[in-house]
Amino acid sequence: MRRALPVLATFLLVIAALGAWAERQLLDADQFTKAGVQLLQQPAIQNTTAAYLSDQLTQGDTVSNELRAALPPRLAPLAGPLTAGAGELADRATKRIMRSGAFQSLWEKSVRLLHNQLVAVIEHGDGPLAKRGVTLDLRPQLGVLAQRLGVRGAATGHKATVKILDGHQIATARKAVNLLKAVRWISAALSVVALVAIVAVWPDRARGLLVAGLTLIVAALIVLVVRRVAGRELVTEVTQNGTAAPAATATWNVLTSLLREIAGTGIVLGALCAIGGWLAGGTAWAASVRRFVAPVVVVHPEIPYIVVLGAIVALLAAGLLPASTRPLGIVLYLVLAGAGVWALRRQIARETEARAAPPPTPATPKAVT
């Protein structure tokens, strides 16, 4: 039973990490918008978006009619070839405009509106919006591009509205998100119980803490492997390794960057637990380290607290610990770190006293009469 606890905890931690990523990525407005803004900064996404907008701008008869009206009658036959060249001009202009602050601001607003639609259809069920579907509206961006190029009337109608979800896809997404919400919290609670149980049932508590830390690290590494393998398979399935593969890969990398951060947090927490368990363990190296730091720890007990406090603050500042911006999370980390230092210092003090105590005097044998 004891040997099965790390396996169970690893499974629960992986499920909790995937659930936390999916819920935060989909339902957190700031996280969703942040990912959308990061997408626009990817060269592959920029190229795909520019090609799409330029096609939306130049398709149809609008550009051709305006060129024909602007040309002298004898040059009117050139309207067709000039329209074909307008697509390349629009593509270059779009890439240039996409770097402007105005375009990026419009993009951020479009992504936030997309998230509002997504949350509405997931949390509030059926309705007019669910029937219309969830769409990404790029008409404001198309209007800016048309204005810059002097093309009137090209950004009207339903151009530049990209359907993201519709019909049965919305129902499937709603069920999946509700399941992930429940799975996330249940698996997170059970994984904490399993980690505590590892430390509690292990004959050597220090070894149990080491095993719990290694379990966290293994679970985080599995999450990273799942991210890489799933991304490769998904991109291959969707694009068949065609011209859209770079854009799909960039999209997956951005949308799962939060999952990578969660795995990194697991590695950091696991390493801290493993180091603490190793320092308190009975190996010869750990005992040597404790003897080496004993003079400082015993004489100046404030120094280990200051060192550990500095390490925790550095990890919180770097965002490598979960809930690093919440006061309750910060207080919890400080309390746990302080308790760990206190327990380790007590152990070092006991060992120091034992080494300093005089050896017991051997009993004098009684004379035989």
Secondary structure as UniProt FT lines:
FT   TURN            2..3
FT   HELIX           4..27
FT   HELIX           29..40
FT   HELIX           43..58
FT   HELIX           62..70
FT   HELIX           73..78
FT   HELIX           79..97
FT   TURN            98..99
FT   HELIX           101..123
FT   HELIX           128..132
FT   STRAND          134..137
FT   HELIX           139..149
FT   TURN            152..155
FT   TURN            157..160
FT   STRAND          161..165
FT   HELIX           168..201
FT   HELIX           205..239
FT   TURN            240..241
FT   TURN            243..244
FT   HELIX           245..255
FT   HELIX           257..279
FT   HELIX           284..299
FT   HELIX           302..317
FT   TURN            318..319
FT   TURN            322..325
FT   HELIX           327..356
//
